[in-house]
Amino acid sequence: MVSASGLHAVMTREIALRGSRKVANKEYPFFYNPMWGHFGDGDETPPGTHYYTASRLKEFFWHMFDQVLLRPDIIELFEPSTLKVLDTDGASSFLTEHRLPDNNVGSDHLPILFKLNL
């Protein structure tokens, strides 16, 4: 996700607006990934889009598998305040009583919502 040879998605608009960077004489374009700001306890929404627990030494529990990636030329069309990890459709909660994704209601992934001013 962050590797220059991969998607090269950075967490700040400022860096993404540079357009690209050169690594070993090759130019790599940036994506802007605003999902970084929604990972963890930063706001009232769930701390990720997918919850998984396993019996192993290293476990993150919450993951942010669902992403928004924007090229620098459309960053200005993006409204950051509209980006949300949804936990309800307005009628039904997508979460269990323990605030984990409820597979019986929807998916094991929580949906995301954002707006571009086109």
C-alpha positions as CSV (number, residue, x, y, z in Angstrom):
1,M,0.0,0.0,0.0
2,V,2.7,2.5,0.9
3,S,5.7,1.1,-1.1
4,A,6.7,3.3,-4.1
5,S,6.7,0.1,-6.2
6,G,3.1,-0.7,-5.0
7,L,0.3,1.8,-4.7
8,H,2.5,4.5,-3.1
9,A,-0.4,5.8,-1.0
10,V,0.6,8.4,1.5
11,M,-1.3,9.7,4.6
12,T,-1.1,13.5,4.0
13,R,-2.6,15.7,1.2
14,E,0.5,17.8,1.3
15,I,2.8,15.0,0.3
16,A,0.4,13.6,-2.3
17,L,0.0,17.0,-3.9
18,R,3.7,16.8,-4.8
19,G,2.5,14.4,-7.5
20,S,5.3,11.8,-7.3
21,R,8.8,11.1,-6.1
22,K,11.9,9.7,-7.7
23,V,13.4,6.5,-6.3
24,A,16.5,5.0,-8.0
25,N,16.0,7.3,-11.0
26,K,12.4,6.1,-11.5
27,E,9.4,8.4,-11.0
28,Y,6.6,7.0,-8.8
29,P,3.2,8.8,-8.6
30,F,1.5,9.2,-5.3
31,F,-2.0,8.3,-4.2
32,Y,-3.6,10.1,-1.2
33,N,-5.1,7.7,1.4
34,P,-7.4,9.6,3.8
35,M,-8.3,6.4,5.6
36,W,-5.2,6.7,7.8
37,G,-7.0,9.3,9.9
38,H,-9.8,6.8,10.6
39,F,-7.7,4.0,11.9
40,G,-7.9,3.5,15.7
41,D,-9.8,5.5,18.3
42,G,-9.6,8.8,16.4
43,D,-13.4,9.5,16.1
44,E,-16.8,8.0,17.1
45,T,-16.8,5.5,14.2
46,P,-15.5,1.9,14.4
47,P,-11.6,1.8,14.5
48,G,-11.4,-0.1,11.3
49,T,-13.5,-1.8,8.5
50,H,-12.8,-5.4,9.4
51,Y,-12.3,-7.2,12.7
52,Y,-10.4,-10.4,13.0
53,T,-8.8,-12.2,16.0
54,A,-6.7,-15.3,15.9
55,S,-4.6,-17.2,18.4
56,R,-1.2,-16.0,17.4
57,L,1.5,-13.8,18.9
58,K,1.0,-10.8,16.7
59,E,-2.6,-9.7,16.2
60,F,-4.0,-6.3,15.2
61,F,-7.7,-7.2,15.7
62,W,-9.0,-4.2,13.7
63,H,-7.9,-3.8,10.1
64,M,-8.5,-1.1,7.5
65,F,-8.8,-3.3,4.4
66,D,-11.3,-0.9,2.7
67,Q,-9.6,2.2,1.4
68,V,-10.1,5.4,-0.5
69,L,-7.2,6.2,-2.8
70,L,-7.1,9.5,-4.7
71,R,-4.7,10.8,-7.3
72,P,-3.4,14.3,-6.6
73,D,-5.4,15.8,-9.5
74,I,-8.8,15.0,-7.7
75,I,-7.8,15.6,-4.1
76,E,-9.5,19.1,-4.2
77,L,-12.8,17.4,-5.2
78,F,-12.7,15.2,-2.0
79,E,-14.7,16.4,1.1
80,P,-12.8,15.0,4.1
81,S,-15.8,15.6,6.4
82,T,-17.9,13.1,4.4
83,L,-15.5,10.1,4.8
84,K,-17.0,7.7,7.3
85,V,-16.8,4.0,8.3
86,L,-20.5,3.2,8.4
87,D,-21.9,1.3,11.3
88,T,-25.6,1.6,10.4
89,D,-27.8,2.1,7.4
90,G,-30.1,4.3,9.5
91,A,-32.5,1.5,10.3
92,S,-30.2,-1.4,11.3
93,S,-26.9,-1.5,13.1
94,F,-24.0,-3.3,11.3
95,L,-22.4,-4.0,14.7
96,T,-23.0,-6.5,17.4
97,E,-23.6,-5.5,21.0
98,H,-19.8,-5.6,21.4
99,R,-19.4,-3.1,18.6
100,L,-17.9,-5.6,16.2
101,P,-19.1,-6.2,12.6
102,D,-22.2,-8.3,12.6
103,N,-22.0,-11.0,9.9
104,N,-25.7,-11.8,10.4
105,V,-26.8,-8.3,9.4
106,G,-24.4,-7.6,6.5
107,S,-20.8,-8.3,5.8
108,D,-17.6,-9.0,7.8
109,H,-16.4,-5.7,6.4
110,L,-18.0,-2.3,7.3
111,P,-18.8,-0.1,4.3
112,I,-17.2,3.3,3.8
113,L,-18.8,6.5,2.4
114,F,-17.3,9.6,1.0
115,K,-18.2,12.4,-1.4
116,L,-16.4,13.9,-4.4
117,N,-17.6,17.3,-5.7
118,L,-17.7,16.5,-9.4
